[in-house]
Amino acid sequence: MLYPDITPFDEGLLDVGDGQRIHWMQSGTPDGTPVLILHGGPGSGSSAGTRRYFDPQHYRIIQFDQRGCGGSLPHASEPAIDLASNTTWHTVADIEQLRLQLGLERWMVFGNSWGCTLALVYAETHPQRIEGLLLVGVTMTRQSEIDWLYRGLGRFFPDEWARFRAAVPEEDRDGDLVAAYYRLLRDPDPAIHVKAARDWHAWEAASILIDPRATLSARWSDPLYLAARARIITHYFHHLAWLEERQILRDIHRLAGIPCTMIQGRLDLEAPLVTAWELSQAWPEAKLTIVSNAAHSPAVEEMAAAIIGMTDGLRRRNSR
């Protein structure tokens, strides 16, 4: 079903300022239809598996690790690293700098989970650079969505929720748990921040593994990966991704005329369907495909088939 695993034909580190260098790579066909893949998390880093949704004989597949994660430097697993220059708006600027570096006028943009929020914000900022958007597991990173992930969702996983809550100081347990973990993960003591990263990911694993076909990435066994990812996620969510609550919906008129396909699992607890539905109602060009027997993971059979159907359909349309 998936296209074969492929090795990038080009990669490098791009100096984007602020002492940051982002790792980028290109796969597939150098003169093919350019598509930018925006990874989730934030802080998850790029994965080789994501490029397997695209026909390498047709697409020029572009990936990069957002600031502080993957192969980008400096790595956020180092507690002394200041994340002040790691924000949504820094990342939007990084995307533009990468586009210029690669000599592209326009490209398609694919986002999954947090990558959907980033894709939408980038597209609303630079609509003239967008051929189309492909969004899977749609998020807009609103306060309401963050509250759902780190409080409301607890009613479905009471044991895991109790452990997640008990892992912060007692005085913080009835307050903002994202803020509490944000503080723990910034603590220079490894005994504190390493444990906080593990506890954070133990909670995330609960909703990921609700689908028995889903698996955790092998990277989740790497304490440096967990530390960087947890630090970046809590940094972004503590600051509400530097977005107003309805900013994406408010500015959706900027995407008028730009085609978009959204693929959403009906059983997705991490990114409930209502977010994609609201976006589809506000954006006439956006087509929403609901996968009945799927949750948040794009890797399960039904989701992967829907994604490849989408990318193959665009390939055929562009080849006419």
TORKE-92951 format. One line per 4 residues: number of its first residue (from 0); their letters; for each residue x, z, y of C-alpha. Coordinates in Angstrom, 2 decimals, padded with zeros to 5 digits. Example, Ala and Ser with C-alpha at 12.3 -4.5 7.8 and 13.67 -1.06 7.14 Angstrom:
BEGIN
0 = AS = 012.30:007.80:-004.50  013.67:007.14:-001.06
REM end
This chain:
BEGIN
0 = MLYP = 000.00:000.00:000.00  002.68:001.02:002.51  005.27:-001.51:003.57  008.74:-000.96:002.04
4 = DITP = 011.07:001.60:003.57  013.49:-000.14:005.92  016.72:000.76:007.66  016.93:000.44:011.45
8 = FDEG = 018.86:-002.61:012.64  019.82:-000.89:015.89  020.01:002.66:017.23  021.71:004.74:019.87
12 = LLDV = 021.57:007.61:022.34  020.10:006.94:025.78  021.17:009.16:028.68  017.94:009.96:030.51
16 = GDGQ = 019.38:012.49:032.95  019.04:016.27:033.13  021.84:016.50:030.55  019.50:014.94:027.96
20 = RIHW = 020.20:012.10:025.55  017.38:010.73:023.45  017.96:009.15:020.06  016.22:005.79:019.61
24 = MQSG = 016.08:003.21:016.83  014.64:-000.23:016.12  013.46:-001.61:012.79  011.72:-004.72:011.52
28 = TPDG = 012.06:-008.09:013.28  014.15:-008.21:016.49  011.96:-010.92:018.02  008.70:-009.56:016.64
32 = TPVL = 005.75:-007.96:018.41  007.14:-004.77:019.95  005.39:-001.52:019.02  006.49:001.91:020.18
36 = ILHG = 005.80:004.83:017.83  005.27:008.22:019.50  005.73:011.12:017.10  003.69:014.27:016.97
40 = GPGS = 004.39:017.94:017.35  005.43:017.98:020.09  008.89:018.44:018.62  008.38:016.95:015.15
44 = GSSA = 010.84:014.10:015.65  010.61:010.58:014.25  010.07:009.88:010.57  011.03:006.87:008.49
48 = GTRR = 007.61:006.93:006.83  005.72:006.09:010.02  007.31:002.67:010.38  005.96:001.77:006.92
52 = YFDP = 002.53:001.25:008.50  003.83:-001.92:010.18  004.73:-005.28:008.63  008.50:-005.48:009.22
56 = QHYR = 008.33:-009.27:009.14  006.06:-009.28:012.17  006.74:-006.15:014.21  009.70:-004.95:016.24
60 = IIQF = 009.27:-001.24:015.47  010.69:001.13:018.11  011.02:004.88:017.65  012.66:007.68:019.58
64 = DQRG = 013.03:011.42:019.23  011.50:013.18:022.21  013.69:015.61:024.12  015.14:018.50:022.13
68 = CGGS = 014.26:017.31:018.62  015.39:014.97:015.86  018.64:013.30:016.80  018.22:013.89:020.53
72 = LPHA = 020.62:016.18:022.35  020.79:019.02:023.17  018.72:020.31:020.27  016.04:022.90:021.03
76 = SEPA = 017.00:024.98:017.99  019.72:026.50:020.18  018.12:029.53:021.88  020.26:029.14:025.00
80 = IDLA = 018.92:025.65:025.68  016.72:025.56:028.79  013.52:023.59:028.21  012.65:023.33:031.91
84 = SNTT = 013.45:019.61:031.89  011.40:019.00:028.75  007.85:018.26:029.89  005.19:015.62:029.37
88 = WHTV = 006.21:013.92:032.61  009.91:013.89:031.72  008.94:012.23:028.44  006.76:009.63:030.18
92 = ADIE = 009.79:008.76:032.34  011.98:008.60:029.21  009.61:006.05:027.65  009.90:003.83:030.71
96 = QLRL = 013.68:004.15:030.71  013.76:003.16:027.04  011.53:000.15:027.71  013.90:-001.04:030.42
100 = QLGL = 016.91:-000.38:028.19  015.40:-002.63:025.52  014.43:-005.35:028.01  010.70:-005.30:027.24
104 = ERWM = 007.94:-006.23:029.65  005.03:-004.86:027.60  004.50:-003.26:024.22  001.91:-001.83:021.90
108 = VFGN = 001.96:001.95:021.62  001.12:003.91:018.45  000.56:007.66:018.63  -000.35:010.26:016.04
112 = SWGC = -001.63:013.78:016.86  000.34:015.00:019.94  001.61:011.41:020.13  -001.95:010.38:021.08
116 = TLAL = -001.90:012.63:024.14  001.50:011.25:025.13  000.39:007.65:024.54  -002.71:008.13:026.70
120 = VYAE = -000.81:009.81:029.55  001.90:007.13:029.46  -000.69:004.35:029.41  -002.63:005.84:032.32
124 = THPQ = 000.62:006.10:034.29  001.90:002.60:033.40  -001.14:000.54:032.32  000.60:-002.72:033.20
128 = RIEG = 003.09:-002.07:030.36  000.48:-001.71:027.62  -000.62:-004.47:025.24  -002.83:-002.05:023.32
132 = LLLV = -003.05:001.47:021.97  -003.27:002.60:018.33  -004.24:006.28:018.03  -004.50:008.37:014.85
136 = GVTM = -005.70:012.00:014.74  -006.70:011.93:018.40  -005.77:014.76:020.77  -005.86:015.24:024.53
140 = TRQS = -004.09:018.65:024.51  -006.74:020.40:026.56  -006.99:024.17:026.85  -010.08:024.01:024.66
144 = EIDW = -008.14:022.21:021.92  -005.24:024.68:022.08  -007.67:027.60:021.93  -009.26:026.04:018.85
148 = LYRG = -005.91:025.65:017.05  -004.65:029.16:017.72  -007.85:031.19:017.66  -011.05:029.37:016.71
152 = LGRF = -009.58:027.83:013.58  -008.91:031.31:012.24  -012.48:031.61:010.94  -011.63:029.01:008.28
156 = FPDE = -008.40:030.73:007.20  -008.92:034.49:007.65  -005.94:035.63:005.53  -003.50:033.24:007.19
160 = WARF = -004.97:034.05:010.62  -004.49:037.77:010.05  -000.82:037.23:009.16  -000.29:034.92:012.15
164 = RAAV = -001.81:037.51:014.47  000.02:040.47:012.87  003.41:038.81:013.41  003.31:039.37:017.18
168 = PEED = 003.61:042.77:018.93  000.44:044.83:018.65  -000.26:044.70:022.38  -000.37:040.87:022.24
172 = RDGD = -002.67:040.43:019.25  -005.93:040.20:021.18  -004.49:038.04:023.93  -002.81:034.64:024.20
176 = LVAA = -000.99:034.14:020.88  000.69:030.95:022.09  002.24:032.92:024.95  003.27:035.70:022.55
180 = YYRL = 005.05:033.28:020.22  006.55:031.47:023.21  008.27:034.73:024.18  009.40:035.54:020.63
184 = LRDP = 010.87:032.08:020.14  012.91:032.41:023.34  014.45:035.69:022.17  018.23:035.24:021.62
188 = DPAI = 018.16:037.49:018.53  018.05:035.24:015.42  016.18:037.93:013.51  013.34:037.54:016.01
192 = HVKA = 013.20:033.83:016.79  013.85:032.63:013.21  011.04:034.82:011.90  008.72:033.67:014.70
196 = ARDW = 009.38:030.03:013.81  008.57:030.71:010.16  005.40:032.62:011.04  004.27:029.87:013.41
200 = HAWE = 004.69:027.20:010.76  003.05:029.30:008.07  -000.09:029.23:010.22  000.16:025.48:010.82
204 = AASI = 000.59:024.87:007.08  -002.82:026.42:006.38  -004.75:023.64:008.08  -002.36:020.89:006.94
208 = LIDP = -002.75:021.81:003.29  -006.54:022.01:003.38  -006.38:018.50:001.92  -004.88:018.97:-001.57
212 = RATL = -003.26:015.54:-001.32  -001.32:016.46:001.80  002.23:017.79:001.58  004.59:019.47:003.99
216 = SARW = 007.55:017.46:005.18  010.85:018.33:003.50  012.08:019.11:007.02  009.95:022.27:006.94
220 = SDPL = 012.60:023.87:004.74  015.20:023.50:007.51  015.29:026.60:009.77  016.83:024.61:012.64
224 = YLAA = 014.01:022.09:012.48  011.41:024.87:012.45  013.05:026.67:015.37  013.24:023.54:017.54
228 = RARI = 009.72:022.39:016.70  008.13:025.81:017.29  010.01:026.30:020.56  008.94:022.90:021.87
232 = ITHY = 005.30:023.25:020.75  004.87:026.67:022.33  006.67:025.50:025.49  004.25:022.59:025.84
236 = FHHL = 001.10:024.44:024.87  001.94:027.51:026.97  002.10:025.16:029.96  -000.99:023.17:028.86
240 = AWLE = 001.26:020.09:028.59  001.37:020.06:032.43  -002.06:018.39:032.39  -005.38:019.33:033.93
244 = ERQI = -008.17:020.08:031.43  -010.00:016.77:031.88  -007.16:014.71:033.29  -007.08:012.06:030.58
248 = LRDI = -010.84:011.52:030.67  -010.84:011.62:034.47  -008.25:008.84:034.65  -009.51:006.73:031.74
252 = HRLA = -010.69:004.05:034.21  -007.02:003.10:034.58  -007.14:001.71:031.03  -010.00:-000.69:031.71
256 = GIPC = -009.42:-003.91:029.81  -006.77:-002.44:027.49  -007.76:-002.58:023.80  -007.54:000.58:021.72
260 = TMIQ = -008.23:001.44:018.09  -008.66:005.09:017.11  -008.61:006.25:013.49  -009.93:009.73:012.80
264 = GRLD = -010.50:011.74:009.65  -014.00:013.22:009.61  -012.63:016.39:007.95  -009.81:016.85:010.46
268 = LEAP = -009.72:020.53:011.44  -006.50:020.27:013.49  -007.90:017.57:015.77  -011.70:017.73:015.37
272 = LVTA = -013.56:014.43:015.60  -015.32:015.37:018.82  -012.16:014.63:020.86  -011.94:011.03:019.62
276 = WELS = -015.70:010.65:020.08  -015.55:011.85:023.70  -012.75:009.38:024.40  -014.69:006.51:022.80
280 = QAWP = -017.74:007.34:024.93  -015.69:007.25:028.13  -013.68:004.13:027.27  -015.70:001.01:026.30
284 = EAKL = -012.62:-000.85:025.03  -011.80:001.90:022.51  -013.00:001.32:018.95  -013.38:004.46:016.83
288 = TIVS = -012.98:004.21:013.05  -013.96:007.34:011.13  -012.42:007.88:007.69  -014.97:009.92:005.77
292 = NAAH = -012.81:011.57:003.09  -009.75:012.45:005.17  -008.38:015.25:007.32  -005.43:015.18:009.76
296 = SPAV = -002.62:013.78:007.62  -002.10:010.04:008.14  -000.24:009.83:004.83  -003.18:010.31:002.46
300 = EEMA = -004.45:007.13:000.84  -007.63:006.57:002.85  -005.93:007.18:006.22  -002.89:005.08:005.36
304 = AAII = -005.14:002.21:004.25  -007.10:002.38:007.52  -003.90:002.41:009.61  -002.39:-000.55:007.77
308 = GMTD = -005.69:-002.40:008.01  -005.51:-001.86:011.75  -001.89:-003.01:012.15  -002.39:-006.00:009.83
312 = GLRR = -005.51:-006.99:011.76  -003.56:-006.95:015.01  -000.79:-008.95:013.36  -003.24:-011.66:012.31
316 = RNSR = -004.90:-011.68:015.73  -001.54:-012.03:017.51  -000.49:-014.85:015.15  -003.43:-017.10:016.09
REM end
